[in-house]
């Protein structure tokens, strides 16, 4: 909410900064769409196998920057009436952030398991039948 208000009331008044942020935000959202394409087509495990450990790092970066990028794209338009609609952008960014949380949970669980130790990318396979004690 506060970031959307900040973009609408402060950043949108500095045209060169708004242009840079909008361009970077479009790149972030495009990268997110590419990631979604890979996740739908081949899944998170095969995506990580294809891109290596950097896949998860990029996934985390997109997770944090996604809602901010969406706010920038929605609010940094040439139309002046967007200054009064920051609350609509905040709502859309909240819905997008909720989707990203669910996606983050799904990707992390498929890569590292529900406990963070036994997923398909873990170096030591675990079995539910083993008792460590």
NUDRENZA-911773 format. One record per atom (N, C-alpha, C, O): x, y, z. Coordinates in steps of 0.2 Angstrom, whole numbers, plus 2048, in hexadecimal, padded with zeros to 3 digits. Example, Ala and Ser with C-alpha at 12.3 -4.5 7.8 and 13.67 -1.06 7.14 Angstrom:
2
8427E4827
83E7EA827
8427F0827
8477EF82A
8407F5823
8447FB824
840800827
843806828
***
This chain:
133
8047FA800
800800800
804806800
80380B7FC
809806805
80D80C805
81280D7FF
8138137FD
8148087FC
8188097F6
81480C7F0
8168107ED
80E8097F0
80980C7EA
8088137EB
8088177E7
8078157F2
80681C7F3
80C8207F1
80B8267EF
81281E7F3
8188217F2
8198227EA
81B8277E8
81881D7E7
81981D7DF
8148227DC
8168267D8
80E8227DF
8098277DC
80A82E7DE
8098327D9
80C82F7E4
80D8367E6
8148397E5
81583F7E5
8198357E5
8208377E5
8248367DE
82683A7DB
82482F7DD
82882D7D7
82582F7D1
8298317CC
81F82F7D0
81C8317CA
81D8387C8
81C83A7C2
81F83C7CD
8208437CB
8288447C9
82984A7C6
82C83F7CA
8338407C7
83383B7C1
8348357C1
83283E7BB
83183B7B5
8378367B3
8358307B1
83D8387B4
8438347B2
84382E7B6
8458287B4
84282F7BD
8428297C1
83C8247C0
83D81E7C0
8368277BE
8308237BD
83281F7B6
82F8197B6
8358227B2
83681E7AB
83B8187AC
83A8137AA
84081A7B0
8458147B2
84180F7B6
8428097B4
83E8107BB
83A80B7BF
8358077BB
8348017BC
83280B7B6
82D8077B2
8308027AE
82E7FD7AD
8368047AB
83A8007A6
83C7FA7AA
83B7F47A7
83F7FB7B0
8427F57B4
83C7F17B6
83D7EB7B6
8367F47B8
8317F07BA
82E7EC7B4
82C7E67B5
82E7EE7AE
82B7EA7A8
8307E47A8
82E7DF7A6
8377E57A8
83B7E07A8
83A7DA7AD
83A7D47AC
8397DD7B4
8377D87B9
8317D47B8
8317CE7B9
82C7D77B5
8267D47B4
8267CF7AE
8237CA7AE
82A7D17A9
82C7CD7A3
8307C67A6
82E7C17A4
8357C77AA
8387C27AD
8347BD7B1
8347B77B1
82F7C07B5
82A7BC7B8
8267B87B4
8257B27B5
8247BB7AE
8207B77A9
8247B17A6
8217AC7A5
82A7B37A5
82F7AD7A2
82F7A87A8
82F7A27A6
8307AA7AE
8307A57B3
82A7A07B4
82A79A7B4
8247A47B3
81E7A07B4
81D79B7AE
81B7967AF
82079D7A8
8207997A2
8247937A3
82278D7A2
82A7947A6
82E78E7A8
82B7897AD
82B7837AD
82878D7B2
8257897B8
81F7857B5
81E77F7B7
81B7887B1
8157847AE
81777F7A9
8157797A9
81C7807A5
81F77B7A0
8227767A2
8217707A1
8277777A7
82C7727A9
82C7717B1
82F76C7B3
8297757B4
8297757BC
82F7787BF
8347797BC
82F7787C5
83477C7C9
83B7787CA
84077A7C9
83A7717CA
84076D7CB
84476D7C5
84A76D7C5
84176C7BF
84476C7B9
8477737B7
84C7737B3
8437787B9
84677F7B7
84C7807BB
8517837B9
84C77E7C2
85277E7C5
85877A7C3
85E77C7C2
8567747C0
85B7707BD
85E7737B7
8647737B5
85A7777B3
85C77A7AD
8607807AE
8657817AB
85E7847B3
86178B7B4
86678B7BA
86A78F7BB
8667857BE
86B7857C3
8687887CA
86278A7CA
86D7897CF
86A78C7D5
8687947D4
8647967D8
86A7977CF
86879E7CD
86179E7CC
85E7A47CD
85D7997CA
8567997C9
85379B7CF
84E79F7CF
8547987D5
85179A7DB
8527A17DE
84E7A47E0
8587A37DC
85A7AA7DE
8567AF7DA
8537B47DD
8567AE7D4
8517B27CF
84A7B27D1
8477B77D2
8487AC7D3
8417AB7D6
8407AF7DC
83A7B27DC
8447AF7E0
8437B37E7
8437BB7E5
83F7BE7E8
8487BD7E1
8487C47DF
8427C67DC
83F7CB7DD
83F7C27D7
8397C37D4
8337C37D9
82E7C77D8
8337BF7DE
82E7BF7E3
82E7C57E7
8287C87E8
8347C87E8
8347CF7EC
8327D57E8
82F7D97EA
8357D57E2
8347DA7DD
82D7DA7D9
82B7E07D7
82A7D57D9
8247D47D5
81F7D97D7
81C7DD7D2
81C7DA7DD
8177DF7DE
8197E67DD
8157EA7DB
8207E77DF
8227EE7DE
8227F07D6
8207F57D4
8247EB7D2
8247EC7CB
81D7ED7C8
81C7F17C4
8187E97CB
8127EA7C9
80F7F17CB
80C7F47C7
8117F37D1
80E7FA7D3
8117FF7CE
80E8047CC
8187FF7CC
81B8037C8
8188047C1
8168097BE
8167FE7BE
8137FE7B8
80C8017B8
80A8047B3
8087FF7BD
8018027BE
8018097BF
7FD80D7BC
80680C7C3
8058137C5
80A8187C1
80881D7C1
80F8157BE
81381A7BA
81181A7B3
8158197AE
80B81C7B2
80981D7AB
8088257AA
8098297AE
8078267A3
80782D7A2
8018317A4
8008377A4
7FC82D7A5
7F58307A7
7F68337AE
7F88307B3
7F38397AF
7F483C7B6
7EF83A7BB
7F083A7C1
7E98367B8
7E48347BD
7E782E7C1
7E382C7C6
7EC82B7BF
7EF8257C3
7F18277CA
7F18237CF
7F282E7CC
7F48307D2
7EE82E7D7
7F082D7DD
7E882F7D5
7E382E7DA
7E18267DA
7DC8257DE
7E48227D6
7E281B7D6
7E78167D9
7E88107D7
7EB8197DD
7F18157E0
7EE80F7E5
7F180A7E5
7E88107E8
7E580B7EC
7E38057E8
7E37FF7EA
7E18067E1
7DF8017DD
7E57FD7DB
7E57F67DB
7EA8007DA
7F17FD7D8
7F37F97DF
7F67F37DE
7F27FC7E4
7F47F87EB
7F07F27EB
7F37ED7EE
7EA7F27EA
7E67EC7EA
7E87E77E5
7E97E17E7
7EA7E97DF
7EC7E47DA
7F37E17DC
7F47DB7DB
7F77E57DF
7FE7E37E1
7FD7DE7E7
8017D97E7
7F87DF7EB
7F77DA7F1
7F57D47EE
7F77CF7F1
7F07D47EA
7EE7CD7E7
7F47CA7E3
7F57C47E4
7F87CE7DF
7FE7CB7DC
8037C87E1
8067C37E0
8047CC7E7
8087C97EC
8067C37EF
80A7BE7F1
7FF7C27F0
7FD7BC7F3
7FE7B67EE
8007B17F0
7FD7B77E7
7FF7B27E2
8067B07E3
8087AB7E2
80A7B57E4
8127B47E4
8147B07EA
8187AC7EA
8107B17F0
8117AD7F6
8107A67F5
8137A27F7
80A7A57F1
80879E7F0
80D79B7EB
80F7957EC
80F79E7E6
81479C7E1
81B79A7E5
81E7957E4
81D79F7E9
82379E7ED
8237987F1
8277947F1
81D7977F5
81C7917F9
81D78A7F4
8207867F6
81A78B7EF
8197857EA
8207837E8
82377D7E8
8247887E5
82B7877E2
82F7857E8
8337807E7
82F7887ED
8347867F3
83377F7F5
83777B7F6
82C77D7F6
82B7777F8
82D7717F3
82F76C7F5
82C7737ED
82E76E7E8
83576D7E7
8387687E5
8397737E8
8407727E8
84376F7EE
84876B7EE
8417717F4
8447707FA
84076C7FF
84376A805
83A76A7FD
836766802
83276A807
834770808
82E76780A
82A76B80F
82D76D815
82C772818
83376A817
83776C81D
83D76F81B
84177181F
83E770814
844773812
84A76F811
850771810
849768812
84F764812
84E75E80E
85375B80C
84875C80B
848756808
845757801
8427527FE
84575D7FE
84275E7F7
84675B7F2
84B7577F3
84475B7EC
8477587E6
84E75B7E5
8527587E1
8507617E7
8567647E6
85B7637EC
8607667ED
85875F7F1
85C75E7F7
8627597F5
8617557F1
86875A7F9
86E7567F7
86D74F7FA
87074A7F8
86974F7FF
868748803
861746803
85D74A806
85F7417FF
85873F7FF
85673C806
85A739809
85073E807
84D73C80E
84773780C
844738807
845733811
84072F810
83B730817
83E73181C
835730816
83073181B
83072B820
82E72B826
83372581E
83371F823
83971F827
83A71B82C
83E723826
84472382A
843727831
84072D831
845724836
84572883D
84C72A83E
85072683F
84D73083F
854733840
857731847
85D732849
85272F84C
85472E853
855727854
85772585A
***
